Amino acid sequence: MLTVQDLHVSYGGIKAIRGISLEVPDGSIVTLIGANGAGKTTLLRTISGLLKAKNGSITWNGKNITNCPPHDVVKVGIAHAPEGRMIFANLTVQENLRMGAYLRKDTEEIKRDLDFSFTIFPRLKERLWQPGGTLSGGEQQMLAIARALMSKPKMLLLDEPSLGIAPKLVRTIFEKITEINRELGVTVLLVEQNANLALAIAHTAYVIETGKIVLSGPAHDLAQDEEVKRAYLGTA
């Protein structure tokens, strides 16, 4: 389980996260919803070690990982597929995937995990030797998720997986996220602007406004909440 307790993060004089506390149970999908600038991406970047917390703690299965460097966070079993995908544009699909396994030495397992990535995302196998930068937005998102999975994580941090993707591929991406959670048992912490889709696949949801959690509960319940419908779902 991931536990975030009274976390505070600042950019210079700007307080981006103001005392956030949350829990992500093992094997679950938890989503963070909120407007742009609410602090969602900042939270993921702080968990993965890309940003430093000013106060508070981040605990993973009883181990304090607050302000650990990113490679140590990967070592404990947390992988991050960042906003904007951030693939290596000049490397091939296969090279990108192998970069995800850079801390691993289990050659045979790496090969099996590559094969599994192609089972989840067959399109990547079709484009194995293409440079990552030549892929479509949806294909690059598949590659970013598959690359994160190559570290063999217990938990996956996904930041805006639908961003810049053709609508017909968005549902495919979300189906694959559900499949990864169900088939591999990988816990998922999901940041997503498409609140309808996020709430449809998540078990638990947190609503973040100006760096604070203002609402939380079972995702199905929040999807029925009148305030959430009005602010984030375009209904009510």
C-alpha positions in Angstrom: 0.0 0.0 0.0 1.1 3.5 -0.8 0.3 6.1 2.0 0.8 9.8 1.5 0.5 11.8 4.8 0.2 15.5 5.1 2.3 16.2 2.0 3.4 19.7 1.2 5.3 20.6 -2.0 6.3 24.0 -3.3 7.7 25.5 -6.5 9.7 28.4 -5.2 7.1 30.5 -3.3 4.1 28.7 -4.9 2.5 26.0 -2.7 1.5 23.4 -5.2 0.4 20.7 -2.7 -1.0 21.8 0.7 -1.3 18.9 3.1 -2.5 16.0 0.9 -3.1 12.7 2.6 -4.3 9.6 0.7 -4.0 5.8 0.5 -3.7 3.5 -2.5 -4.4 -0.1 -1.5 -2.5 -2.9 -3.2 -4.2 -4.2 -6.3 -6.5 -1.2 -6.8 -7.0 1.5 -9.3 -7.1 4.9 -7.7 -7.8 8.1 -9.7 -7.1 11.7 -9.0 -9.3 14.2 -10.7 -9.3 18.0 -10.7 -8.7 21.0 -12.9 -5.4 21.8 -14.6 -3.0 23.2 -12.0 -4.7 21.5 -9.1 -1.6 19.6 -8.1 -2.2 16.2 -9.6 0.9 15.9 -11.7 3.0 17.5 -8.9 1.8 14.7 -6.6 2.9 11.9 -9.0 6.2 13.6 -9.6 6.8 13.8 -5.9 6.0 10.2 -5.3 8.3 9.1 -8.1 11.2 11.3 -6.7 11.3 13.9 -9.5 10.2 16.6 -7.0 11.1 17.1 -3.3 8.5 17.3 -0.6 8.8 20.2 1.8 6.9 18.4 4.6 5.0 15.2 5.1 5.7 11.6 4.2 5.3 9.0 1.4 5.3 5.4 2.6 5.3 2.3 0.3 4.6 -1.0 2.0 6.0 0.3 5.3 9.1 1.9 3.8 9.5 5.6 3.9 10.4 6.7 0.4 9.9 10.5 0.9 12.5 12.3 -1.3 14.2 9.1 -2.5 15.9 9.6 -5.9 13.9 8.3 -8.8 16.0 5.2 -9.4 15.5 4.1 -5.8 11.7 4.5 -6.2 11.8 2.3 -9.3 13.8 -0.3 -7.4 11.1 -0.6 -4.7 8.5 -1.3 -7.4 7.0 2.0 -8.5 7.1 3.0 -12.2 6.0 6.4 -13.7 4.5 6.9 -17.2 4.7 10.7 -17.2 2.5 13.4 -18.8 3.4 13.9 -22.4 4.8 10.3 -22.6 8.5 11.4 -22.7 9.6 8.5 -24.8 13.1 8.5 -26.5 12.1 9.8 -29.9 15.4 8.7 -31.6 15.4 5.2 -30.2 13.4 2.3 -31.7 10.4 0.9 -30.0 12.4 -2.1 -28.8 15.2 0.2 -27.5 12.6 2.2 -25.6 11.2 -0.9 -24.0 14.6 -2.2 -23.0 15.4 1.2 -21.4 12.5 0.5 -19.1 14.3 -2.6 -17.8 17.7 -0.9 -17.3 17.9 -1.8 -13.6 17.1 -5.5 -14.2 19.6 -8.4 -14.8 17.1 -11.3 -15.3 17.6 -11.6 -19.1 15.1 -14.4 -19.6 12.4 -12.7 -17.6 13.0 -9.5 -19.5 12.4 -11.4 -22.8 9.2 -12.8 -21.4 8.0 -9.4 -20.3 8.8 -8.0 -23.8 6.6 -10.7 -25.2 3.9 -9.9 -22.7 4.1 -6.2 -23.7 3.4 -7.2 -27.3 0.4 -9.3 -26.1 -1.1 -6.2 -24.5 -0.1 -3.8 -27.2 0.2 -5.8 -30.5 0.8 -2.6 -32.4 4.1 -2.1 -30.7 5.4 -5.4 -32.1 4.3 -4.2 -35.6 6.5 -1.1 -35.1 9.4 -2.8 -33.3 12.1 -1.2 -35.3 10.5 2.2 -35.8 11.9 5.3 -34.0 9.6 6.2 -31.1 9.2 9.7 -32.5 7.5 8.4 -35.7 4.6 6.7 -33.8 1.2 8.3 -33.5 0.2 9.8 -30.1 -1.8 6.7 -29.2 1.1 4.4 -30.1 3.5 6.6 -28.1 1.2 6.3 -25.1 1.2 2.5 -25.4 4.9 2.6 -25.6 5.2 4.8 -22.5 3.0 2.4 -20.5 4.8 -0.7 -21.8 8.2 0.9 -21.0 7.1 1.5 -17.4 5.9 -2.1 -17.2 9.3 -3.3 -18.2 10.7 -2.4 -14.8 8.3 -5.1 -13.4 6.5 -2.6 -11.1 4.1 -3.4 -8.4 2.6 0.1 -8.9 2.1 2.2 -12.0 1.8 6.0 -11.9 -0.1 7.1 -15.0 -0.3 10.8 -15.8 -2.9 11.9 -18.4 -2.8 8.7 -20.6 -5.5 10.1 -22.9 -3.8 13.4 -23.6 -3.4 14.1 -27.3 -4.8 10.8 -28.4 -7.4 10.2 -31.0 -10.8 9.5 -29.4 -11.0 6.0 -31.0 -7.8 5.0 -29.2 -8.6 6.5 -25.8 -11.0 3.7 -24.9 -8.4 1.1 -26.0 -5.8 2.6 -23.7 -8.2 2.5 -20.7 -9.2 -1.1 -21.5 -5.5 -1.9 -21.4 -5.0 -0.2 -18.0 -7.8 -2.3 -16.6 -6.3 -5.4 -18.1 -2.9 -4.6 -16.6 -4.5 -4.2 -13.2 -6.5 -7.3 -13.5 -4.1 -9.7 -15.2 -0.8 -8.6 -13.6 -2.2 -7.4 -10.3 -0.4 -4.0 -10.8 -1.7 -1.2 -8.6 -2.5 1.9 -10.5 -2.5 5.6 -9.5 -4.2 7.5 -12.4 -4.3 11.2 -13.1 -6.7 11.9 -15.9 -8.6 14.9 -17.3 -11.3 12.6 -18.8 -13.1 12.2 -15.4 -15.9 10.0 -16.9 -13.4 7.4 -18.1 -11.3 7.6 -15.0 -14.2 7.1 -12.6 -15.5 4.2 -14.8 -12.4 2.1 -14.3 -11.2 3.2 -10.8 -12.1 1.7 -7.5 -11.4 4.8 -5.5 -11.2 8.5 -6.4 -9.9 11.7 -4.9 -10.8 15.2 -6.1 -8.0 17.7 -5.8 -8.5 21.5 -5.8 -5.7 24.0 -5.4 -3.4 21.4 -3.8 -5.9 20.0 -1.4 -8.2 17.0 -1.4 -11.7 18.2 -1.2 -13.6 15.0 -1.8 -12.9 11.2 -1.8 -14.6 7.9 -1.8 -15.6 5.0 -4.0 -15.3 6.0 -7.7 -18.8 4.9 -8.5 -20.2 7.1 -5.7 -18.2 10.1 -6.8 -19.5 9.6 -10.4 -23.0 10.0 -9.0 -22.2 13.1 -6.8 -24.0 16.2 -8.1 -21.1 18.5 -7.4 -18.6 16.2 -9.2 -21.1 15.8 -12.2 -21.4 19.6 -12.5 -17.7 20.4 -12.1 -15.9 17.5 -13.9 -18.4 15.3 -15.8 -20.3 17.9 -17.8 -23.6 16.8 -16.4 -26.2 17.7 -13.7 
